[in-house]
Amino acid sequence: MNAVADIDVTSSALYDEGNPWQTLERLRRESPVHWYQQPGYEPFWLISRHEDISWVSRNTEFFSHQQRIGVETPDEIDPWELERERRGQLYGHAADYPAGLGLMDAPVHGQVRSAMYPCFTPKATEARGKRLTELAEGYVADFLAALDRDGTADVAHLLSAKLPLAAMFELIGVPEEDWDGLFDAHRDTASAFHQDYADADPEAAVQRFLAAMGYLDTYFTGLVNRRMAEGGGQGDDVLSRLVRARVDDEPLAFHDMSYQLFNLVQAGNGTTRNAIAGGIRALLENPDQLRLLLDDPSLIDGAVDEIIRYTSIAITLVRTCVKDTEIRGQKIRKGESVALFFPSGNRDEDVFTDPDAFDITRKPNRHVSFGGNGMHRCIGAALAREEIKAMLRAIVPVLPGLKLAGDPRMLVLRMLILEYVKLPVERKEK
């Protein structure tokens, strides 16, 4: 067995079939606060225990969100740096400007979040449940038609991809006739980061990424322009609320509104889309749990949270230490980075009984998939749950007649999320 210092959690090959659970379990056991230094990466402290992930998430006095949020190679950073530089030149701010809620620190973070949060409360989200179920039923019908036409169908691309985007588009006020172009552009933003999504020519992949980012930026800036011209009105959508918002008694800058929309859509799409795909896979691979859900639909809320824990699509977020502190006796110095590995926290033996089992009756289920319990807990947590619930309502009745058609294929994107490249299914023989 290799020394724990040689563990390489950033190797993309580790994630071809999902999260590297055995590697993470070893880190929890032998080196829960682990200094990680590999060629091509800026060193960081890898935090793998549930308790420590939660503590860092809560203690913004010691850890900042503004400097860095991801574990990235230079090849992955370059396209995003080019985009940040382009935006800075366009809008007249520094390239490291906090372009999104996830990059903001207090007190600005709280003011911007408060402006949008009424759209994301559990009550507001629950009120949208019927509409989300209608959308999900339509996407399932289209998926089954493709399945019957072709014999197999890919859950990752034909079923789980559209609902999270459609839900967010409605929430921020995007007209439905614009959705298809935005669907395509969001797909292409992944193209520069993995060979399965890239052209043979890496430069072409980067150019496709930049073109997609440009399309999205142009669209959202146009949307913001139109809404600002209307004065925000009295609308209840996210953009109308941002137009009316005040931060330190001043209206939000034009580019800040555009950044918030872009990041809401990006963040809300990648995680929930892949959680839906992973949840369908988990139910197909655990027919006893599928039968429980079929026999007792009241278990759906528990199934949603167990899917979120078990799939652990959000892999890591990075925080920068701004004041010397300690975690488990290990000194963390000002300026050093800590990476919170959420999949590891979600399989922590000190918190979860039989953590590797998929159990839709699991109670309590204190997963950290939404970023822990601090001020940066995912603003769309309730919406993500409602979207997964809507898709389960629509797809679970037909799952007993389906089976996996070949091995699923996965990849890791910028060490931020786990992405399903393919998840093919077919009908069982009658």
CORNORCOR-V471066 format. One record per backbone hydrogen bond with DSSP energy under -0.5 kcal/mol. NH is the residue of the N-H (numbers start at 1). CO is the residue of the C=O. E is the energy in kcal/mol with one decimal. If there is no record, write none. Layout:
NH:CO:E / NH:CO:E
//
This chain:
6:3:-2.0 / 7:4:-1.4 / 9:7:-0.6 / 11:8:-1.1 / 14:11:-1.5 / 15:12:-1.5 / 16:13:-1.2 / 18:15:-0.7 / 21:19:-1.9 / 24:20:-2.2 / 25:21:-2.4 / 26:22:-1.9 / 27:23:-1.9 / 28:24:-2.4 / 29:25:-1.8 / 30:26:-3.1 / 31:27:-2.1 / 34:32:-0.5 / 34:46:-2.2 / 36:34:-0.7 / 36:44:-3.2 / 37:35:-0.6 / 41:38:-1.9 / 44:36:-1.9 / 45:337:-2.9 / 46:34:-3.6 / 46:44:-0.6 / 47:45:-0.6 / 47:339:-3.0 / 48:32:-1.7 / 48:46:-0.6 / 53:49:-2.5 / 54:50:-2.3 / 55:51:-1.8 / 56:52:-2.5 / 57:53:-2.1 / 58:54:-1.7 / 59:55:-1.8 / 60:58:-1.5 / 62:59:-1.3 / 63:59:-1.2 / 64:320:-3.1 / 71:414:-0.5 / 72:70:-0.7 / 77:73:-2.3 / 78:74:-2.3 / 79:75:-0.7 / 80:76:-0.7 / 81:77:-2.7 / 82:78:-2.6 / 83:79:-1.9 / 84:80:-2.6 / 85:81:-2.7 / 86:82:-2.3 / 87:83:-2.4 / 88:84:-2.6 / 89:85:-2.4 / 90:86:-2.3 / 91:87:-2.8 / 92:88:-1.6 / 93:88:-1.3 / 97:94:-1.7 / 99:97:-1.7 / 100:98:-1.9 / 103:100:-1.5 / 104:101:-1.5 / 109:105:-2.2 / 111:107:-1.5 / 112:108:-2.4 / 113:109:-2.7 / 114:110:-2.2 / 115:111:-1.3 / 116:112:-1.3 / 117:113:-2.4 / 118:114:-0.6 / 119:116:-2.1 / 120:117:-2.5 / 121:117:-0.7 / 125:121:-2.7 / 126:122:-2.6 / 127:123:-1.6 / 128:124:-0.5 / 128:125:-1.2 / 129:126:-1.7 / 132:128:-2.4 / 133:129:-2.3 / 134:130:-2.1 / 135:131:-2.3 / 136:132:-2.7 / 137:133:-2.7 / 138:134:-1.8 / 139:135:-2.2 / 140:136:-2.6 / 141:137:-2.2 / 142:138:-2.0 / 143:139:-2.2 / 144:140:-2.7 / 145:141:-1.9 / 146:142:-2.0 / 147:143:-2.4 / 148:144:-2.5 / 149:145:-1.8 / 150:146:-2.6 / 151:147:-2.5 / 153:425:-2.0 / 155:153:-0.7 / 155:423:-2.5 / 158:154:-2.9 / 159:155:-1.5 / 160:155:-2.6 / 163:159:-0.5 / 164:160:-0.6 / 165:161:-0.5 / 166:162:-3.0 / 167:163:-2.8 / 168:164:-1.8 / 169:165:-2.9 / 170:166:-2.3 / 171:167:-1.7 / 172:168:-2.1 / 173:169:-1.1 / 174:169:-3.0 / 178:175:-2.0 / 179:176:-1.5 / 182:178:-1.4 / 183:179:-2.7 / 184:180:-2.1 / 185:181:-2.0 / 186:182:-2.4 / 187:183:-1.6 / 188:184:-1.7 / 189:185:-1.0 / 190:187:-1.2 / 191:188:-1.4 / 193:190:-1.6 / 197:194:-1.8 / 198:194:-0.7 / 198:195:-0.6 / 202:200:-0.7 / 204:201:-0.8 / 205:201:-1.5 / 206:202:-2.1 / 207:203:-2.4 / 208:204:-2.2 / 209:205:-2.2 / 210:206:-2.7 / 211:207:-2.5 / 212:208:-2.4 / 213:209:-2.7 / 214:210:-2.4 / 215:211:-2.2 / 216:212:-2.5 / 217:213:-2.8 / 218:214:-2.6 / 219:215:-2.6 / 220:216:-2.8 / 221:217:-2.4 / 222:218:-2.0 / 223:219:-2.3 / 224:220:-2.5 / 225:221:-2.5 / 226:222:-2.2 / 227:223:-2.1 / 228:224:-2.8 / 229:225:-2.1 / 230:226:-1.1 / 231:228:-1.4 / 232:227:-2.1 / 233:230:-0.7 / 235:232:-1.0 / 238:171:-2.3 / 239:172:-0.5 / 241:237:-1.8 / 242:238:-2.2 / 243:239:-2.5 / 244:240:-1.6 / 245:241:-0.8 / 247:250:-3.4 / 250:247:-1.4 / 252:245:-0.6 / 257:253:-1.7 / 258:254:-1.7 / 259:255:-2.7 / 260:256:-2.3 / 261:257:-2.1 / 262:258:-2.4 / 263:259:-2.7 / 264:260:-2.3 / 265:261:-2.2 / 266:262:-2.5 / 267:263:-2.7 / 268:264:-2.4 / 269:265:-1.5 / 270:266:-1.9 / 271:267:-1.2 / 272:268:-0.5 / 273:269:-2.5 / 274:270:-1.5 / 275:271:-1.9 / 276:272:-2.4 / 277:273:-1.8 / 278:274:-2.7 / 279:275:-2.5 / 280:276:-2.2 / 281:277:-2.2 / 282:278:-2.5 / 283:279:-2.2 / 284:280:-2.1 / 285:281:-2.3 / 286:282:-0.9 / 289:286:-1.2 / 290:286:-1.7 / 291:287:-2.3 / 292:288:-1.8 / 293:289:-2.0 / 294:290:-2.3 / 295:291:-2.6 / 296:292:-1.8 / 299:296:-2.2 / 300:297:-1.7 / 301:298:-0.5 / 303:299:-2.3 / 304:300:-2.3 / 305:301:-2.0 / 306:302:-2.2 / 307:303:-2.4 / 308:304:-2.2 / 309:305:-2.3 / 310:306:-3.3 / 311:307:-2.4 / 312:308:-1.3 / 315:313:-0.6 / 315:416:-2.7 / 316:415:-0.6 / 317:340:-1.0 / 318:69:-2.0 / 319:338:-2.7 / 320:64:-2.3 / 321:319:-0.5 / 321:336:-3.1 / 322:62:-2.9 / 323:62:-0.9 / 325:332:-2.5 / 327:330:-2.0 / 330:327:-1.9 / 331:329:-0.5 / 332:325:-3.2 / 333:331:-0.5 / 335:321:-3.4 / 336:333:-2.3 / 338:319:-2.8 / 339:45:-3.5 / 340:317:-2.8 / 340:338:-0.6 / 341:47:-2.4 / 341:339:-0.7 / 342:315:-1.7 / 342:340:-1.1 / 343:315:-0.6 / 345:341:-1.7 / 346:342:-2.1 / 347:344:-1.3 / 348:345:-1.2 / 351:348:-1.7 / 352:348:-2.6 / 355:352:-0.7 / 357:354:-2.0 / 359:357:-0.8 / 362:359:-1.7 / 367:365:-1.5 / 371:368:-1.7 / 377:374:-1.8 / 378:370:-2.6 / 381:378:-1.5 / 384:380:-2.8 / 385:381:-2.1 / 386:382:-2.1 / 387:383:-2.4 / 388:384:-2.3 / 389:385:-2.4 / 390:386:-2.3 / 391:387:-2.3 / 392:388:-2.5 / 393:389:-2.4 / 394:390:-1.5 / 395:391:-2.6 / 396:392:-2.4 / 398:395:-1.5 / 399:395:-1.0 / 399:396:-0.8 / 400:396:-0.6 / 401:398:-1.4 / 402:399:-2.2 / 403:426:-2.4 / 405:424:-2.8 / 406:404:-0.5 / 409:422:-2.4 / 410:16:-1.7 / 411:419:-2.2 / 413:417:-2.6 / 414:412:-0.7 / 416:413:-2.6 / 417:413:-1.4 / 418:313:-1.8 / 419:411:-3.3 / 419:417:-0.5 / 421:409:-2.3 / 421:419:-0.7 / 422:409:-1.7 / 425:153:-2.5 / 426:403:-2.5 / 427:151:-0.5 / 428:401:-2.7
//
